[in-house]
């Protein structure tokens, strides 16, 4: 059964590149349609992040028709076409053979729009839009489910999840982001197959988790992962107590709409040891920068709870770190839970504003060469002495090189005399 309906909304300017590709394919006798998530978002009045085209043209025909192409998945009928400085995914209509690895079909067969819709994941992602004829083409009941606010697997839910186990977590992400419910049969199959998430490549899980946690609906997404039983399978050995889930959910809700993945992940791992945080980030294949940021945030998460407590040097060192903005954001989210929160927020703002940027990383007044010139043998003493002097400098207790050298002499004398 198929449903067609007029599409009367004005297409955003960002759709022009994809529409241009559709127009050229159509002028050469091919059927070409906007497909998937962009159609869903357009029907919901949202701005699509990207636009995909589906067509009956084969990859070879697509490459002959367009001068700038990239063959990124020709075996699956996928070609990237550059148009107006954008790379648009253009895929040939296909039906899939068996999925043997929980990710990709062992074979694909080029087909038509109806069969292409049937092999997709959820009904709301299975619709097409003819932007030239302004017609919605729906073979899977996607518009009905959009109106009902449902995430429903196309066809038999267990079979759809068995084809690509990442669909388990994608169902939760779509439901959270759109404010939808997961259709009961789809939800039952999701819960039954939750453990299959462990077969998915870690970077694919991390990508989905990052999309969830950096979106304003992160709390609902996290709670969805818990309710569907997916949380224990996000990485090997993942374990969550009920209190960790409650605390994580509460703090995710306190964060502002847009935050970094590092901050959101740190919030969820806040009571884990530094070693465990590093292990989890590695298991999720986070970048080194992300992993270091998450660990630093967890280690320093309480440093701003009382904004008057850190010394000037301690505050400068925090400010100098690349993740300080996230740390401050986290502290301000905790202030929101406290009766004295406004006072703490004002104190933090005042102290931070009082420190000029050039004061965060001043050149040291004293260096190792100064110790060497005084006959000090290289060793741990260098780090200890230089660290103490630099801390005094950050605390504005030493302002000139002369003051620094005098303090060095005093420190060395004190050490010599025990």
C-alpha angles and dihedrals in degrees: 000000000000133000127203125189136171116264108211104169119109113255115237119250089248088068093063096092093052092043089053090056091049090050094051093047091048092049088057093053100264130127109239129174141173106253145195127350096008090060090050092050094046090053090050092049092247128134108252115229090219141355125235127195126210120195145165089237113108122236090256091053091047092052091049093051098049126051099209113051140143123209100219100153109002091154086063094040096256124140129167114225122195115223126162090352091304127112109224123193110234115187131184116237106261147167120217133234123216121321107225101168103042091251117054135029116248088227139009130205122204109236140141140300095270094055091042091056092050094058094054125101111244132015093240088058095044102075130105132211126205100209093189096052091031091230131144114218115199122177097163108046094258096145091052091053092047089055091047093046095238135145103210128174116237109249118337108007098212090052092050092051092045090056094058118007091199086074087076092069094034090060090058092046094052092047092050097043095048097036090241133142123237110246110252099246090045090048092050092051091046093054092045092052099038094115089061088076087081089072093060118100110262095236091057091052090047092051091054092045090050091052090050099046098044092052123088089243091062095121094055090046093051092047088048090055089052096045094049093048095245098120096083091055102051091099135356111289095007110169130180132185120212089248093053090053093048094046093045093049092048094050094044087058091053095056120096118260097267121040137151122268089239092059096045091048091047089054090055093046096040097122097043123103119260089249092053092047090055091047093050093048090050091048089054090048092237114174117261089251092053093045093050091047093050092048093047092049092050092048094049099032094118098040093098099039088104102030092194094057104071115085117239090259092050091049092048091051090051092047091050093058118099091231096052091107089059092046091052091047090053092048092050090050089055092047087060089066094055131080089224092045096113091054092050091048091052091048093050093048091049095050095045093047091053093062115081117218093243090059094062099076108016118174109264114260090215129040139186089265088066091056091046091051088056093054097255111157113234113259143099090318089074094061094041096050097041092047092052093048093047090050089054089049092052088049088056091243091120116043107161136042090245091057089048094052091047090052089049091055091050093049093049092047091051090051093048091052094046 
